[in-house]
C-alpha cells in the first residue's frame, strides 16, 4: 500500500463486505489513525473484481465519499461506477475491412440517397484500439486520439462530437437510457479516409466496449440494429471475419469458418498474405460515389467503385497494375479507396509485390496483414 500523503504513513487495512440486503457496497475500515486532510489509499483483499481504490477528502474531483471516518465504523458507499468502486477499462482491438467484391446498384431515397450494395466483406489484420473507462455520473464523455496516421482527425477543425466512436457511444447510451459518462481513447493504425472502414471499426469497437462496460450483454443482432443507423460497414465490423452484405451494406450474413462459401473464396485466391498499399492522401466516400454515378463501373471490376476511385487517385491504378504483374492473386481498390489491397499466394509473391511497390513508389506505405480477422475484447482494472 503506497504512502497516502506527505504528512502520514498511515496504512488502512480494509475488509470488503457485501450484503445481499443492501444495494450498495460497504467497507469496514480499521485504521490506527485518521487524518481528514490527506489522501488515503487502501487495498481490498476480499474482492475478486477490485484490487484497490482511493478515498479522498481534499480533492473534490476524486472524492468517493467525504464523511468523517471513525475507527471501526461501517461506511455505506454509493455505487459511483455501477457495481464497481473502481472503474474498469475495456479494450477492443477492431480490424479494418475490405470488400472482396462490391457491386453498386441504384440510389434509394428511403436510405437517404445511399446506393444498393451487394458485397463480400473481409476483415483484415490492421487494428484500431478503443479503450473505454467509466466516468462518474454527470461527468460526460471524453475522447482522446493517438497514432502516427490520424489524417483529418488531427485537424483542429475536426468536430469530435461527429467522430464515429462518439456517435456510437451516444447511440448506445440512448438505447440503454443512460448518460454517456465514458472516457474513450482511440489508437489509430487503420489509415484514415482510405476505404478500409477505420471509422466504422472505431464505432464497432466502442459499441462492443460499452456493451461490456455497462454489462448490457446485448446480443450481436441487437448491436447490429443500432450500428445500422450509423453507417453501412459498422454492423459487419462488430464481428469481422467474412460476410455477405446487402441493403446499403448493413444487412449482414456471416460466412462461417470452414463453410463451402469460405472454401470457395480460398479457391478463388482470397487467401495467403494480404498487403495493403496506403497513401497520405484521402478520398471522400461521397465524392467517389458521385463520380461513380457519372463514370460507372469498368468492365471486369469486382469493385464497382474502383474506376471512380482511380479517376480521382491515379496512383491506386498504378499500384494495382504493379501488384498484378508481380504475381498477386488479386489486387483491387479497397472500398471507396484510395488504398489498394493485394492477396499473395505465398511469401515469395508477397516479397515481389512489396519490392515492386517500393521500387516504383506507387504507394506511400505498405502494411502486411492477415485475414480474415475478428475483434478482440479485454478487461482490466
C-alpha positions as CSV (number, residue, x, y, z in Angstrom):
1,X,0.0,0.0,0.0
2,X,1.6,3.3,-1.1
3,X,2.0,6.2,1.3
4,X,-1.2,8.1,1.5
5,X,0.2,11.6,1.6
6,X,3.1,13.8,2.6
7,X,2.1,14.0,6.2
8,X,1.3,10.5,7.2
9,X,2.3,6.9,6.5
10,X,-0.9,5.6,8.0
11,X,-1.9,2.2,6.5
12,X,-5.6,1.4,6.3
13,X,-6.4,-2.3,6.4
14,X,-9.8,-2.8,5.0
15,X,-12.1,-5.8,4.7
16,X,-14.6,-5.8,1.9
17,X,-18.1,-6.8,3.0
18,X,-21.1,-7.4,0.8
19,X,-24.7,-7.8,1.8
20,X,-27.4,-9.2,-0.3
21,X,-29.8,-7.0,1.6
22,X,-28.1,-3.8,0.5
23,X,-28.0,-2.4,-3.0
24,X,-24.7,-0.7,-2.3
25,X,-21.3,-1.8,-1.0
26,X,-20.0,-1.5,2.5
27,X,-16.5,-1.2,3.8
28,X,-15.2,-1.9,7.3
29,X,-12.4,0.5,7.9
30,X,-9.9,-0.3,10.6
31,X,-7.3,2.5,11.0
32,X,-4.6,3.3,13.5
33,X,-5.2,6.9,12.8
34,X,-7.3,9.2,10.6
35,X,-6.2,12.5,9.1
36,X,-9.1,14.0,7.3
37,X,-6.9,16.4,5.3
38,X,-4.8,13.8,3.4
39,X,-5.3,11.1,0.8
40,X,-5.8,7.5,2.0
41,X,-5.1,4.6,-0.3
42,X,-6.4,1.2,0.8
43,X,-6.3,-2.4,-0.6
44,X,-9.3,-4.6,-0.7
45,X,-8.4,-8.2,0.0
46,X,-11.8,-9.9,-0.4
47,X,-13.0,-8.6,-3.8
48,X,-12.4,-10.6,-6.9
49,X,-13.1,-7.6,-9.1
50,X,-11.5,-4.7,-7.3
51,X,-7.9,-4.5,-6.2
52,X,-7.7,-1.1,-4.7
53,X,-9.4,2.2,-4.6
54,X,-8.7,5.7,-3.4
55,X,-10.5,7.7,-0.7
56,X,-10.0,11.4,-0.9
57,X,-11.3,14.1,1.4
58,X,-9.4,17.1,-0.1
59,X,-9.6,16.7,-3.9
60,X,-13.2,17.3,-5.0
61,X,-12.6,15.8,-8.4
62,X,-11.7,12.4,-7.0
63,X,-13.9,12.1,-3.9
64,X,-15.6,8.8,-3.4
65,X,-17.0,9.8,-0.1
66,X,-16.3,12.8,2.2
67,X,-17.8,11.7,5.5
68,X,-15.7,11.7,8.7
69,X,-14.4,8.2,9.4
70,X,-14.2,6.7,12.8
71,X,-12.1,3.7,13.6
72,X,-14.2,0.5,13.1
73,X,-17.1,2.4,11.5
74,X,-19.1,0.8,8.7
75,X,-19.4,3.2,5.7
76,X,-22.0,2.7,3.0
77,X,-20.7,3.9,-0.3
78,X,-22.7,5.0,-3.4
79,X,-22.3,2.9,-6.5
80,X,-20.4,5.6,-8.3
81,X,-19.3,3.3,-11.1
82,X,-22.2,1.0,-11.4
83,X,-21.4,-2.1,-9.3
84,X,-17.7,-1.3,-9.0
85,X,-15.9,1.0,-6.6
86,X,-13.1,1.5,-9.0
87,X,-13.7,1.9,-12.8
88,X,-12.8,-0.9,-15.1
89,X,-11.4,-0.4,-18.6
90,X,-12.5,-2.3,-21.6
91,X,-10.1,-2.5,-24.6
92,X,-11.2,-3.6,-28.0
93,X,-8.9,-4.2,-31.0
94,X,-11.0,-4.0,-34.1
95,X,-9.7,-4.9,-37.6
96,X,-10.1,-3.0,-40.8
97,X,-12.4,-4.1,-43.5
98,X,-12.1,-4.5,-47.2
99,X,-14.6,-5.6,-49.9
100,X,-13.6,-8.7,-51.9
101,X,-16.5,-7.8,-54.2
102,X,-18.6,-4.7,-54.3
103,X,-21.5,-4.4,-56.7
104,X,-23.2,-1.0,-56.6
105,X,-26.8,-0.6,-57.5
106,X,-29.2,2.4,-57.7
107,X,-29.5,5.0,-55.0
108,X,-32.6,4.8,-52.8
109,X,-34.4,7.9,-51.4
110,X,-35.6,5.8,-48.4
111,X,-32.0,5.2,-47.5
112,X,-31.1,8.9,-47.6
113,X,-29.7,8.6,-51.1
114,X,-27.4,5.6,-50.3
115,X,-26.8,3.1,-53.1
116,X,-27.9,-0.5,-53.0
117,X,-24.9,-2.8,-52.4
118,X,-24.1,-6.5,-52.9
119,X,-20.7,-7.1,-51.3
120,X,-18.5,-9.6,-49.6
121,X,-16.8,-8.2,-46.6
122,X,-13.4,-9.4,-45.3
123,X,-11.8,-8.2,-42.1
124,X,-8.0,-7.8,-42.4
125,X,-5.5,-7.6,-39.6
126,X,-4.8,-3.8,-39.3
127,X,-6.3,-2.8,-36.0
128,X,-7.6,0.3,-34.3
129,X,-7.7,0.1,-30.5
130,X,-10.5,1.7,-28.5
131,X,-10.4,1.8,-24.7
132,X,-13.5,2.8,-22.7
133,X,-13.5,3.6,-19.0
134,X,-16.5,4.6,-16.9
135,X,-16.6,8.1,-15.5
136,X,-18.5,9.4,-12.6
137,X,-22.2,10.2,-13.2
138,X,-22.7,13.5,-14.9
139,X,-19.1,13.8,-16.0
140,X,-20.0,13.4,-19.6
141,X,-17.8,11.8,-22.3
142,X,-14.3,12.5,-23.3
143,X,-12.3,11.5,-26.4
144,X,-8.5,11.2,-26.9
145,X,-6.9,10.2,-30.2
146,X,-3.5,8.6,-30.6
147,X,-1.4,7.4,-33.5
148,X,1.0,8.5,-36.2
149,X,-1.5,8.5,-39.0
150,X,-4.5,10.5,-37.9
151,X,-5.2,12.3,-41.2
152,X,-8.1,14.7,-41.0
153,X,-8.9,13.5,-37.5
154,X,-5.9,15.6,-36.2
155,X,-7.3,18.8,-37.7
156,X,-8.3,21.5,-35.2
157,X,-11.4,21.9,-37.3
158,X,-12.5,18.3,-36.7
159,X,-15.6,18.2,-34.5
160,X,-15.1,15.3,-32.1
161,X,-18.8,15.1,-31.5
162,X,-19.1,13.8,-35.0
163,X,-16.5,11.2,-34.6
164,X,-17.8,7.7,-35.4
165,X,-16.9,6.4,-32.0
166,X,-18.6,9.2,-30.2
167,X,-21.8,8.8,-32.3
168,X,-21.7,5.1,-31.4
169,X,-21.4,5.9,-27.7
170,X,-24.4,8.3,-27.9
171,X,-26.4,5.7,-29.8
172,X,-25.7,3.1,-27.1
173,X,-26.5,5.5,-24.3
174,X,-29.8,6.4,-25.9
175,X,-30.7,2.7,-26.4
176,X,-29.7,1.9,-22.8
177,X,-31.5,5.0,-21.5
178,X,-28.4,6.3,-19.6
179,X,-25.9,9.1,-19.8
180,X,-22.7,8.6,-21.9
181,X,-20.3,9.1,-19.0
182,X,-17.4,7.3,-20.6
183,X,-13.8,8.2,-21.4
184,X,-12.8,7.0,-24.9
185,X,-9.3,6.6,-26.2
186,X,-8.7,5.6,-29.8
187,X,-5.3,4.4,-31.0
188,X,-5.4,4.7,-34.8
189,X,-3.5,2.3,-37.0
190,X,-6.0,1.9,-39.8
191,X,-5.4,4.6,-42.4
192,X,-8.0,7.4,-42.4
193,X,-10.2,8.1,-45.4
194,X,-8.7,5.1,-47.1
195,X,-11.6,2.7,-47.9
196,X,-10.6,0.4,-45.0
197,X,-13.5,1.2,-42.7
198,X,-11.4,2.8,-39.9
199,X,-14.2,5.0,-38.7
200,X,-16.6,2.0,-38.8
201,X,-14.1,-0.1,-36.8
202,X,-13.9,2.6,-34.2
203,X,-17.6,2.8,-33.9
204,X,-18.0,-1.0,-33.7
205,X,-15.2,-1.2,-31.1
206,X,-16.9,1.4,-29.0
207,X,-20.2,-0.4,-29.1
208,X,-18.5,-3.7,-28.1
209,X,-16.7,-1.9,-25.3
210,X,-19.7,-0.1,-23.9
211,X,-21.8,-3.3,-24.1
212,X,-19.3,-4.9,-21.8
213,X,-18.5,-1.9,-19.7
214,X,-22.2,-1.3,-18.8
215,X,-22.9,-5.0,-18.5
216,X,-25.7,-4.8,-21.1
217,X,-24.8,-8.2,-22.6
218,X,-26.8,-7.4,-25.7
219,X,-26.5,-9.9,-28.5
220,X,-24.8,-9.1,-31.7
221,X,-28.1,-8.9,-33.5
222,X,-29.2,-6.0,-31.3
223,X,-25.9,-4.2,-31.6
224,X,-26.1,-4.6,-35.4
225,X,-29.5,-2.9,-35.4
226,X,-28.1,0.1,-33.6
227,X,-25.0,0.1,-35.8
228,X,-27.1,0.1,-39.0
229,X,-28.4,3.5,-38.0
230,X,-24.8,4.9,-38.0
231,X,-23.2,3.5,-41.2
232,X,-23.1,0.8,-43.8
233,X,-19.9,-1.0,-42.6
234,X,-20.4,-0.9,-38.9
235,X,-22.7,-3.9,-38.5
236,X,-20.0,-6.1,-40.2
237,X,-17.2,-4.6,-38.1
238,X,-18.9,-5.8,-34.9
239,X,-17.9,-9.4,-35.8
240,X,-15.3,-9.2,-38.6
241,X,-14.4,-12.4,-40.4
242,X,-16.1,-12.9,-43.7
243,X,-19.7,-11.9,-44.5
244,X,-22.1,-11.0,-47.3
245,X,-23.5,-7.5,-47.2
246,X,-26.8,-6.4,-48.7
247,X,-29.2,-3.5,-48.5
248,X,-26.8,-0.5,-48.3
249,X,-24.3,-2.8,-46.8
250,X,-25.9,-3.1,-43.4
251,X,-27.7,-6.4,-43.8
252,X,-25.1,-9.0,-42.8
253,X,-25.0,-12.7,-43.4
254,X,-21.9,-14.2,-41.8
255,X,-19.7,-16.7,-43.7
256,X,-18.8,-19.4,-41.3
257,X,-15.2,-20.6,-41.0
258,X,-14.8,-23.8,-42.9
259,X,-18.0,-23.4,-44.8
260,X,-18.4,-24.1,-48.5
261,X,-18.6,-20.3,-49.2
262,X,-15.3,-19.7,-47.4
263,X,-13.6,-22.6,-49.2
264,X,-14.9,-21.2,-52.5
265,X,-13.2,-17.8,-51.7
266,X,-10.0,-19.5,-50.8
267,X,-10.1,-21.4,-54.1
268,X,-10.6,-18.1,-55.9
269,X,-7.3,-16.8,-54.4
270,X,-8.5,-14.8,-51.5
271,X,-6.0,-16.4,-49.1
272,X,-2.4,-16.2,-48.1
273,X,-0.6,-12.9,-47.4
274,X,-2.5,-9.7,-47.5
275,X,-0.7,-6.5,-48.4
276,X,-2.2,-3.0,-48.1
277,X,-0.8,-0.1,-50.1
278,X,-1.7,3.0,-48.2
279,X,-1.5,6.7,-49.0
280,X,-1.1,10.0,-47.3
281,X,-3.9,11.4,-49.3
282,X,-7.6,10.6,-48.6
283,X,-10.7,10.2,-50.7
284,X,-14.2,11.3,-49.7
285,X,-16.7,8.5,-49.9
286,X,-19.5,10.8,-51.1
287,X,-17.2,12.2,-53.8
288,X,-16.3,8.7,-55.0
289,X,-20.0,7.7,-55.2
290,X,-20.8,11.0,-57.1
291,X,-18.0,10.1,-59.6
292,X,-19.4,6.6,-59.9
293,X,-22.8,8.0,-60.8
294,X,-21.0,9.7,-63.7
295,X,-18.4,7.2,-64.9
296,X,-20.0,3.9,-63.7
297,X,-18.1,0.7,-63.2
298,X,-15.3,-0.6,-65.5
299,X,-15.9,-3.9,-67.2
300,X,-14.5,-6.8,-65.2
301,X,-14.1,-4.8,-62.0
302,X,-15.3,-6.7,-59.0
303,X,-15.3,-3.4,-57.1
304,X,-17.7,-1.1,-59.0
305,X,-16.2,1.9,-57.3
306,X,-12.7,1.2,-58.5
307,X,-12.8,3.2,-61.7
308,X,-14.2,6.2,-59.9
309,X,-11.6,6.0,-57.2
310,X,-8.7,5.6,-59.8
311,X,-10.0,8.6,-61.7
312,X,-9.7,10.7,-58.6
313,X,-6.5,9.0,-57.4
314,X,-4.5,7.5,-60.4
315,X,-1.7,6.1,-58.2
316,X,-4.1,3.5,-57.0
317,X,-4.4,2.2,-60.5
318,X,-0.6,2.1,-60.9
319,X,-0.4,0.1,-57.7
320,X,-2.9,-2.5,-58.9
321,X,-1.1,-2.9,-62.2
322,X,2.3,-3.3,-60.4
323,X,0.9,-5.9,-57.9
324,X,-0.8,-7.9,-60.6
325,X,2.4,-8.0,-62.7
326,X,4.3,-9.1,-59.6
327,X,2.0,-12.1,-59.2
328,X,-0.8,-11.0,-56.9
329,X,-3.8,-13.4,-56.8
330,X,-6.0,-10.3,-56.6
331,X,-5.3,-6.6,-56.4
332,X,-8.0,-4.0,-56.1
333,X,-9.1,-0.7,-54.6
334,X,-10.4,-1.3,-51.1
335,X,-14.0,0.1,-50.9
336,X,-14.1,3.7,-52.0
337,X,-10.3,3.9,-51.9
338,X,-7.6,5.1,-52.3
339,X,-6.0,2.1,-50.5
340,X,-5.1,-0.9,-52.6
341,X,-5.3,-4.5,-51.2
342,X,-3.3,-7.3,-52.8
343,X,-3.5,-11.0,-52.0
344,X,-0.3,-13.1,-52.4
345,X,-0.4,-16.8,-52.5
346,X,2.9,-17.2,-50.7
347,X,5.8,-15.4,-49.1
348,X,7.7,-15.2,-52.4
349,X,4.8,-13.5,-54.2
350,X,4.4,-11.1,-51.2
351,X,8.0,-10.1,-51.4
352,X,7.8,-9.4,-55.1
353,X,4.8,-7.2,-54.6
354,X,6.5,-5.3,-51.8
355,X,9.6,-4.8,-53.8
356,X,7.8,-3.5,-56.9
357,X,5.7,-1.2,-54.8
358,X,8.8,0.2,-53.2
359,X,10.8,0.5,-56.4
360,X,8.1,2.3,-58.3
361,X,6.8,4.4,-55.4
362,X,3.2,3.7,-56.3
363,X,2.2,3.6,-52.6
364,X,3.3,5.7,-49.6
365,X,3.2,2.9,-47.0
366,X,3.0,-0.9,-47.1
367,X,1.1,-2.8,-44.4
368,X,1.3,-6.6,-44.1
369,X,-1.8,-8.3,-42.6
370,X,-3.7,-11.5,-42.2
371,X,-7.3,-12.3,-43.0
372,X,-10.0,-13.0,-42.0
373,X,-9.6,-11.4,-38.6
374,X,-12.0,-10.6,-35.7
375,X,-12.3,-8.0,-32.9
376,X,-10.6,-8.8,-29.6
377,X,-12.0,-7.7,-26.3
378,X,-10.1,-7.5,-23.0
379,X,-10.9,-6.2,-19.5
380,X,-8.6,-4.7,-16.9
381,X,-8.7,-2.6,-13.8
